[in-house]
């Protein structure tokens, strides 16, 4: 993404609508924000090129696909050399159980969200996929009992007095 992108109130409304339903057609989007479809398409393309819109995703239920056990693995690695870290990241992302990987500050270096078929699968992942690696110095496992989706990044509606934003 560029250093700074000007996002006006029309862009914010486009983003608000897309975040709530990314399948909204360009024609519907243009009508909802009161601009021509070609203008709307140009704005969406500009927001994608600038890195404001990162993509469109399909959310799947891990339990419905045979992976009902979710956990966060708090992982410490060492030493912190780029080749070791790069290999670790590639290894984690290659695991079919990995849902997301976060590089974090604090006592642990990485937080890995995983979805496993059962407790045995989770144990095998921790022992064989993580603690067996030479750069991993510790793993703490936290089971997920329940999840809730947070609200949207943008407010439900842009107020009449909304000011244009600078996105960095």
N, C-alpha and C positions, 0 to 999 in steps of 0.2 A: 504494500500500500504506500502511496506517496506520503510525504510528511504531513500534509494538511489538505483536507478536501472540504470544500464549501458544501454544506448540506442545508438547503432551504426548507421552508415549511411544506412545500409540495413533495420534496424528496422524503422528508420525514413521514408524511402520510403514506407514500408509496411503500416505504420500509415497514411501517406499522401494519399495513394491510398484508404485505407479503409474509411477514413473520407469523401472522395468525393463520394464513392459508397460502402457502407457496404455490399452490396449484391455480391461483387466480389467473385468469387469462389476461393478456395484455389489454384487450378491448374492455374487459370488466374493470381492470385497474385504472385505465385512462378515464373511463366514465366516472368512477368513484372519486377521482381527484380533480376532475374537470379540465382535462387537457386532451389534446389529440392523441390517438393511438401511436402515431409515429414519434411524437414528442415523448410520450411515456416510454416507449421502447428505447429511445436515445438515452433517457435519464437512467433507466435500469442498467443499460450497457455501461454507462459512465460509472455508476455505483459499483458494478462488478469489476471493471478495469481498475478502479481506485482501491479495491479491496474492502469496501464497506460491506458489500454482499459477498460472503465467502462461498456460498453454494446453496444447494437445496438438498435436503436429506429425507430419507424414509426412516421412520422409527419402527423398530421391530420389538416384539415382546420376547425376551430371552427364554422365559419359561415355556412359551408356546412352541419354541424351537428346540426344546430339550435341554436348556441350560437354566434351571430354576434357582441355582445357588449363586448369589452375587456377593462379592466381597471387595474390599479395598485392601491392597497390599502396600504397606508403607515400607519402602526399601531404602537401605543405606548402601552406597557404593564407595569404593575406594581402591586405589587412589583416583583422584579426579583428573585424569588425563584424557584429552579429547578422543584418542583412538579407542580407549576402553569404554568411555561413555557412549560414543557413537555405536560401538558394537553392542553394548547393553541395550540401547534404545532400539536398534534394529531387531535384536532378539525378542524383546518384549512385544514389539508391534507384530512380529511374525507368529506369535502364539494365538491360536484360534479363540482362546478364552478372553483375550484382551479386548476390552470395550473402549478404554481411554487411558492415556498416559499423561501424567502431569509432572513437570519438574518443579519442585517446591523448595521453599526455604524452611529451615527448622531442623529438628533432630534427624529427620529422614530427608533423603534427596529426591525420591520419586514416590508418587502415589499412583497406583495402578488399579483401575476399576476392571474387575474380571467377572465373567459369568461362566460357571462350571456346571457340568451335567449332574454331579453329586459331590458329596464330601470327599470321596476317594479321588475324584478327578481334581478337586481343589487341592487336596494334600499332595497329589502327584505333581501338580503345577508348581506348588511352593517348593517342594523338595528337589524335583528334577529340573524345573524350569527357572528357578531363582537361586535357592541357596547352594546349589551345586556349581554355580558360576563363580570363578575366582574373584571377580570384581565386587560381588555382593558380600557385604559384611554383616548384614542383618535384614530380616524380614519380619514385620508384624502384620498379622492378619486380622481384619475387622469384618465380620459378617454383616451383610445388609439384611435387615428384617423387613423394611418397608421403605418405599420411596414416594416422594411427592414431586410433581413438576412445579417449578417456580413460575412466577408470572413472566410476561414478555419483557424483553429488554426495553422496548419503547412503551410509553403509556398507552392505554386503550384508545385515546383520541388526542389529537393535537389541539390544544386550546386556542381560542381566538387571538390571545396575546402571545402566542409562542414565538420565540425569537429564533432565527437561523442558528444552527450549531456548527461548530468546527469539530470535525472528527479527526483524531490523530491515531 
